Every structure is written in structure tokens, then in C-alpha cells.
Amino acid sequence: MLASGRFELRPFAESDLPAFVEAVLESTATVGKLMPWAHPNYSTADAASWFAHCEAEWERGSSYEFGIFDAGSDTFVGGCGLNQFNLVNGFCNLGYWVRQSWQRQGAALAAVQALSQFAFAELKLGRVEIVVAQHNTPSLSLAEQSGAVLECLARNRLKVHGIFTDAYVFSLVPPQYRALSATVTRRGSP
């Protein structure tokens, strides 16, 4: 389990299925805009399949997906994870979603903070990327608020509902590298 502020992150358990389905169905108008799996016909079977996939990926070390829970009430708030690992170069993608009734209450920021710390301290990665569709204003604000550095607008970087979409690429690096990269200058620079 990971903790950040008033939120806890932990792998999904079978007992989370009803709350997970409820959260997805509640959020089709918001989360579903960018994540096609969050549709009005989402079912317990869909959630069970996702949970099984998460467990298998965790065991292989190829993805680490967590549920986000309110620490005080254990209410299911959303999901987040580290995935799309590039083992050769030591980096991965960080993603998150928050159910509609809990949006703008700090859950996504807590997830970014806890997951990036896990990526650097436990997985020993050198970089975490947050890739945000160009028109996803809430996630753009969150990435900036998290301290991630905006690196570029990548053309056709994501596919949203089957349509290629430009996306901003943000990065986080371990604290010890932040200071170093601020002092490094290009060869030939004064």
C-alpha cells in the first residue's frame, strides 16, 4: 500500500468490484470522454477482467495498477498506475483517473506523488512520463501542479476513441537528478 495525504493506493481486491463499477458508471460523462472503456454498459464482468489483468501484469512486473481510496472512509475514488515500461532506458508511463464525485479533491495529485516516489525508490527508474491529450484541460493542470516538466506537444501521440490525438508529454525525474540537470549546460555553452 502507498499513502499520500488523505489517500491510500493499493492493488485491487475482489471486494472492490461493486465500488469500481459504480465509479465507472458515475463517470462516463467525464472519464469516458478520454477513456473509451468508461462506457454506460460497463459491467462487473468488465471490472473482474480488468482486475485479473492487473494482477497478472503485477506478477510479471510489467504494470503496477492501484485503486485510489480515501484513507478515512476507504471509499473507492479512482485508479492509477505505472505501465508501458521501457526497461532498456528505465522509464514508464504514469496514468490516473478519478470518479466524477471525487474530482478536484486532490486524489490525482496524491496518486502522482505516491506513484512517482514508488517508481524512483522501489523500481529504481530514472524517469516517469505523464502523457496528456491536448484538450484534456484538467489533466494538463494536474501535471503542471505535480511539478512534472512539460517537454513537448507530440503529434498523434494518443488514440482517443479511435482518433489520433496530439498530446503533451510531461516528465518527472528522481529528486537527485533535478538539481543535477539544472546545473548541466550544453557542450560549448558558456
C-alpha positions in Angstrom: 0.0 0.0 0.0 1.1 3.6 -0.8 -0.1 6.6 1.1 -0.2 10.3 0.1 -2.1 12.9 2.1 -5.6 11.7 2.8 -5.4 9.0 0.1 -4.2 5.4 0.0 -3.2 3.4 -3.1 -3.4 -0.4 -3.1 -3.8 -3.2 -5.6 -7.4 -4.0 -6.4 -9.2 -6.8 -4.4 -12.3 -8.7 -5.5 -14.3 -6.9 -2.8 -13.6 -3.6 -4.7 -15.7 -4.8 -7.8 -19.0 -3.2 -6.9 -17.4 0.2 -6.0 -15.3 0.1 -9.1 -18.3 -0.5 -11.4 -20.3 2.2 -9.6 -17.4 4.7 -10.0 -17.0 3.9 -13.7 -20.8 4.3 -14.4 -20.9 7.5 -12.4 -18.0 8.9 -14.5 -18.9 8.1 -18.1 -19.5 11.8 -18.9 -16.1 12.8 -17.6 -13.7 9.9 -17.6 -15.4 8.4 -20.6 -14.6 11.4 -22.8 -11.0 10.3 -22.9 -11.0 6.7 -21.8 -13.3 4.6 -24.0 -13.5 1.7 -21.5 -15.6 4.0 -19.2 -18.9 3.5 -21.1 -22.5 3.3 -19.9 -22.6 -0.5 -20.3 -19.6 -1.2 -18.1 -20.2 -4.3 -16.1 -18.9 -6.4 -13.1 -17.5 -8.8 -15.7 -15.6 -5.9 -17.3 -14.2 -5.0 -13.9 -13.3 -8.6 -13.0 -11.4 -8.9 -16.2 -9.5 -5.7 -15.5 -8.7 -6.8 -12.0 -7.4 -10.2 -13.3 -5.3 -8.4 -16.0 -3.8 -6.1 -13.3 -2.9 -9.0 -11.1 -1.2 -10.9 -13.9 0.7 -7.8 -15.0 1.8 -7.1 -11.4 3.2 -10.6 -11.1 5.1 -10.2 -14.4 6.4 -6.8 -13.2 5.1 -5.2 -16.4 2.4 -2.9 -14.9 1.6 -1.7 -11.4 -2.1 -0.7 -11.2 -3.6 0.6 -8.0 -7.0 1.7 -6.7 -7.2 5.1 -5.0 -9.1 5.1 -1.7 -10.0 7.8 0.8 -7.9 6.8 3.8 -10.6 7.8 6.3 -13.6 6.1 4.8 -12.0 3.5 2.4 -14.2 4.9 -0.3 -13.0 4.0 -3.8 -12.0 7.2 -5.5 -10.3 6.1 -8.8 -7.5 4.2 -10.4 -3.9 4.9 -11.2 -0.8 3.0 -12.3 2.6 2.7 -13.8 2.8 0.9 -17.2 4.3 0.9 -20.6 7.8 0.2 -19.2 10.9 0.8 -21.2 13.3 -1.4 -19.3 16.3 -0.6 -21.5 16.1 3.1 -20.7 14.5 2.9 -17.3 11.2 4.8 -17.6 7.5 4.3 -17.7 4.1 6.0 -18.2 2.0 7.2 -15.2 -1.8 7.3 -15.6 -4.7 8.1 -13.4 -8.5 8.6 -13.4 -10.8 9.9 -10.7 -14.5 9.2 -10.3 -16.7 12.2 -11.0 -17.9 12.8 -7.5 -14.2 13.0 -6.2 -12.7 15.1 -8.9 -10.8 18.2 -7.9 -10.2 17.0 -4.3 -6.6 16.1 -4.6 -6.8 12.4 -5.4 -5.0 12.6 -8.7 -2.2 14.7 -7.3 -1.8 12.3 -4.4 -1.6 9.4 -6.9 1.1 11.2 -9.0 3.1 11.9 -5.9 2.9 8.3 -4.5 3.4 6.6 -7.8 6.4 8.7 -8.8 8.0 8.0 -5.4 7.3 4.3 -5.8 8.8 4.4 -9.4 12.0 6.1 -8.2 12.5 4.5 -4.7 11.3 0.9 -5.3 11.5 0.3 -9.0 14.7 2.4 -9.4 13.5 4.2 -12.6 15.1 7.3 -13.9 12.0 8.9 -15.5 8.3 8.8 -15.3 6.2 10.2 -18.2 2.7 11.7 -18.0 1.1 11.9 -21.4 -2.0 14.1 -21.7 -4.3 14.6 -24.6 -4.1 18.2 -25.9 -7.7 19.0 -25.0 -7.7 17.4 -21.5 -7.5 20.7 -19.5 -8.0 19.1 -16.0 -5.1 16.6 -16.5 -2.9 19.3 -18.0 -3.4 21.4 -14.9 -2.7 18.4 -12.7 0.5 17.5 -14.5 1.7 21.1 -14.1 0.7 21.2 -10.4 2.5 17.9 -9.7 5.8 19.5 -10.7 6.2 17.5 -13.9 8.1 19.3 -16.6 6.4 19.9 -19.9 8.7 18.7 -22.6 6.7 18.8 -25.9 3.5 18.5 -27.7 3.8 15.2 -29.5 1.8 14.8 -32.7 -0.6 11.9 -32.9 0.8 10.6 -29.6 -2.5 9.1 -28.3 -5.6 7.5 -29.8 -8.8 8.6 -28.2 -12.0 6.8 -29.2 -10.1 5.6 -32.3 -8.9 9.0 -33.4 -5.2 10.1 -33.3 -4.7 13.0 -30.9 -1.8 15.3 -30.2 -0.7 15.0 -26.6 1.6 16.9 -24.2 4.5 14.8 -22.7 5.5 15.7 -19.2 8.3 14.1 -17.2 9.2 13.6 -13.6 12.7 12.5 -12.6 14.1 11.5 -9.2 15.0 14.4 -6.8 18.7 13.8 -7.0 18.6 14.3 -10.8 16.6 17.5 -10.7 19.4 19.5 -9.2 22.0 17.9 -11.5 20.0 18.6 -14.7 19.6 22.2 -13.6 23.4 22.7 -13.5 24.3 20.8 -16.7 24.9 23.0 -19.7 25.2 22.0 -23.3 28.7 21.4 -24.7 30.1 24.6 -25.9 27.6 26.7 -23.8 29.2 29.4 -21.6 
